[in-house]
Amino acid sequence: MLFGIIAGMFVIIASVLGSALGLVFKKISHKTNDIFLGFAAGIMFTAAFSGLLPTAFSGGSILSVFLAVAGIITGAWFISLLDKFVPHLHFNGEQFDESETKSTINRTLLLVLAIAIHNIPEGLATGIVFGHGLTDNAIMMAISMALQKIPEGFIVIIPLLSMGMKRSKAFGFSLLVAAMMLPGVIIGAFVGSLPLLLEVFFYAFTFGAIIYVVSDEIIPESHSHGFQRQATFALFAGIISVSLIQFL
């Protein structure tokens, strides 16, 4: 669990670094935002398939396969329920796409909820792979999550600045958003040391949650402003980045 928490702090610091870089800008273009999202999608997609899915189906029995399938479905279903019942905002780098209130405070809280939903599976993925210690797979996952958190931290702070929030306050909110990943890391590190069948289920659960976020949220958002080609090539860049991490 100690290694998992250390890795989680490493990923959180990467997110804070991205937010710090975002302080020098007040807005980014749709094109840049979509490229960042595509890159993050490629990293999450590849890390999930290479770091989570193989372990989810490594039990070697019919029961473990059943639990893996059930875990994938449950993870996707869990995030879909959060998306459906927890009010939150989608953002595009320049302004908010949708809002039911003009209150700056409420808009900020809705943005925080949106990132919190995404941070749940990312935190679980970072923590769960350290259940067996400092393995090559765990290091790959931690580096991959940290790599995609830098652009995510960047695009988190931009909407806060664009709504007129002071830089210090916006950075404080970005710190809060980044820290929301830590509970998921702790839970993931704990369940990663459970008996094999439970471990299989939670690996699969985390995989399903991450793939749902990528497919339902990140890729559609990156393809909704006319820059889908650039976002697609950025996705390939994310895939290649994780592949190089594994190779090295």
C-alpha positions in Angstrom: 0.0 0.0 0.0 2.9 2.4 0.7 4.2 2.1 -2.9 0.6 2.7 -4.1 0.3 5.9 -2.1 3.7 7.1 -3.2 2.7 6.5 -6.8 -0.5 8.3 -6.2 1.3 11.3 -4.9 3.6 11.2 -8.0 0.5 11.3 -10.3 -1.1 14.1 -8.3 2.1 16.1 -8.5 2.0 15.6 -12.3 -1.6 17.0 -12.4 -0.5 20.0 -10.3 2.4 20.6 -12.7 -0.1 20.7 -15.6 -2.2 23.2 -13.7 0.8 25.3 -12.9 1.6 25.4 -16.6 -2.0 26.5 -17.3 -1.6 29.5 -15.1 0.2 31.4 -17.9 -2.8 31.1 -20.2 -6.4 32.2 -19.8 -7.8 30.1 -22.6 -6.8 27.4 -25.1 -8.2 26.7 -28.5 -10.6 23.9 -29.2 -7.9 22.3 -31.3 -5.3 22.3 -28.5 -7.9 21.0 -26.0 -9.0 18.2 -28.3 -5.3 17.2 -28.9 -4.7 17.0 -25.2 -7.9 15.0 -24.7 -6.9 12.6 -27.5 -3.5 12.1 -26.0 -5.0 11.4 -22.6 -7.4 8.9 -24.1 -4.6 7.0 -25.9 -2.7 6.7 -22.6 -5.6 5.6 -20.5 -6.8 3.1 -23.2 -3.4 1.5 -23.6 -2.6 1.4 -19.9 -5.9 -0.2 -19.2 -5.5 -2.9 -21.8 -1.9 -3.7 -21.0 -1.8 -3.1 -17.2 -5.3 -4.2 -16.0 -7.0 -6.5 -18.5 -4.4 -9.3 -18.5 -4.5 -9.6 -14.7 -8.3 -9.5 -14.7 -8.3 -12.7 -16.9 -5.3 -14.4 -15.2 -7.3 -16.5 -12.7 -7.2 -19.7 -14.8 -10.7 -20.9 -13.9 -14.2 -20.5 -15.2 -15.2 -18.7 -12.1 -12.4 -16.2 -12.4 -13.4 -15.5 -16.0 -17.0 -15.0 -15.0 -15.9 -12.6 -12.3 -13.7 -10.7 -14.7 -16.6 -10.2 -17.2 -18.9 -9.2 -14.3 -16.2 -6.8 -13.0 -15.9 -5.1 -16.4 -19.6 -4.6 -16.8 -20.0 -3.4 -13.2 -17.2 -0.9 -13.5 -18.7 0.6 -16.7 -22.2 0.6 -15.1 -20.9 2.3 -11.9 -19.4 5.2 -13.8 -22.4 5.4 -16.1 -24.6 5.8 -13.0 -22.4 8.6 -11.7 -22.6 10.3 -15.0 -26.4 10.0 -15.0 -27.2 11.0 -11.5 -24.4 13.3 -10.4 -24.8 16.8 -12.1 -21.6 18.0 -13.7 -20.3 20.1 -16.5 -18.3 19.1 -19.6 -15.8 21.7 -20.7 -14.0 22.4 -24.0 -11.0 24.6 -23.1 -12.6 27.9 -23.8 -16.0 27.9 -22.1 -18.5 25.5 -20.6 -20.7 23.6 -22.9 -23.7 23.3 -20.7 -25.0 24.7 -17.4 -28.3 25.0 -15.6 -27.1 27.9 -13.5 -25.2 31.1 -14.0 -23.7 31.0 -10.6 -19.9 31.0 -10.7 -19.8 28.9 -7.5 -22.2 26.3 -8.8 -20.4 26.1 -12.1 -17.1 25.6 -10.3 -18.5 22.8 -8.1 -20.0 21.1 -11.1 -16.6 21.2 -12.8 -15.0 19.7 -9.8 -17.6 16.9 -9.8 -16.8 16.2 -13.4 -13.1 15.7 -12.8 -13.9 13.7 -9.6 -15.9 11.2 -11.6 -12.9 10.8 -14.0 -10.4 10.5 -11.1 -12.2 7.6 -9.5 -11.0 4.9 -12.0 -7.7 6.6 -12.5 -6.9 6.5 -8.8 -8.0 2.9 -8.6 -5.8 2.0 -11.6 -2.8 3.6 -10.0 -3.3 2.0 -6.6 -4.4 -1.5 -7.5 -1.4 -2.4 -9.5 0.8 -1.9 -6.5 -1.0 -4.5 -4.5 1.9 -6.9 -5.2 4.7 -4.4 -4.7 6.9 -2.5 -7.0 6.5 -4.5 -10.2 7.3 -3.5 -13.8 3.5 -3.4 -14.5 2.9 -1.1 -11.5 5.7 1.3 -12.6 4.3 1.4 -16.1 0.8 2.3 -14.9 2.1 5.0 -12.5 4.2 6.7 -15.3 1.3 6.4 -17.8 -1.2 8.0 -15.4 1.2 10.7 -14.5 1.9 11.4 -18.2 -1.8 11.9 -19.0 -2.4 14.0 -15.8 -0.1 16.8 -17.1 -2.4 17.8 -20.0 -5.5 17.1 -17.8 -4.2 19.4 -15.1 -3.7 22.0 -17.8 -7.2 21.8 -19.2 -8.8 21.7 -15.7 -7.5 25.2 -14.7 -8.3 26.9 -18.0 -12.2 27.0 -17.5 -11.7 28.3 -13.9 -9.5 31.2 -15.2 -11.9 31.9 -18.1 -14.8 32.4 -15.7 -12.8 35.2 -14.1 -11.5 33.3 -11.0 -8.3 34.7 -9.5 -5.2 32.7 -10.4 -4.5 31.8 -6.8 -8.0 30.5 -6.2 -8.1 28.6 -9.5 -4.8 26.9 -8.6 -6.3 26.0 -5.2 -9.3 24.4 -6.9 -6.9 22.5 -9.2 -5.1 21.2 -6.2 -8.4 20.0 -4.7 -9.3 18.3 -7.9 -5.9 16.5 -8.1 -6.2 15.4 -4.5 -9.5 13.8 -5.2 -7.5 11.0 -6.8 -5.9 9.9 -3.6 -8.9 8.1 -2.0 -9.1 5.9 -5.2 -5.4 5.2 -4.9 -5.7 4.1 -1.3 -8.7 1.9 -2.1 -7.0 0.4 -5.1 -3.8 -0.4 -3.2 -5.9 -2.2 -0.6 -8.0 -4.3 -2.9 -4.9 -5.2 -5.0 -3.7 -7.3 -2.0 -7.0 -9.2 -1.6 -7.5 -12.9 -2.4 -7.1 -13.8 -6.1 -10.8 -14.0 -7.1 -11.6 -10.6 -5.5 -8.5 -9.1 -7.1 -9.6 -10.4 -10.5 -13.0 -8.7 -10.0 -11.5 -5.3 -9.0 -8.9 -5.3 -11.8 -11.8 -5.9 -14.2 -13.9 -3.3 -12.5 -11.2 -0.7 -12.8 -10.7 -1.6 -16.5 -14.4 -1.3 -17.2 -14.5 2.1 -15.5 -11.6 3.5 -17.4 -12.7 2.3 -20.8 -16.2 3.8 -20.1 -14.7 7.2 -19.3 -12.5 7.0 -22.5 -15.3 5.9 -24.8 -18.2 7.9 -23.4 -16.5 11.1 -22.3 -13.0 11.8 -23.6 -13.1 10.6 -27.2 -16.5 12.1 -28.0 -15.5 15.4 -26.5 -12.3 15.4 -28.5 -14.2 14.7 -31.7 -17.0 17.3 -31.3 -15.3 20.5 -32.5 -14.1 19.6 -36.0 -10.6 18.5 -35.0 -11.1 14.8 -34.8 -8.2 14.0 -37.1 -5.7 15.9 -34.8 -7.3 14.2 -31.8 -7.0 10.8 -33.4 -3.3 11.2 -34.1 -2.9 12.5 -30.6 -4.6 9.3 -29.4 -2.0 7.3 -31.3 0.7 9.4 -29.7 -0.7 8.4 -26.3 -0.7 4.7 -27.3 2.9 4.9 -28.5 4.0 6.7 -25.3 2.7 3.9 -23.1 4.2 1.3 -25.5 7.6 3.0 -25.2 7.3 3.0 -21.4 6.7 -0.7 -21.4 9.6 -1.3 -23.8 12.0 0.7 -21.7 
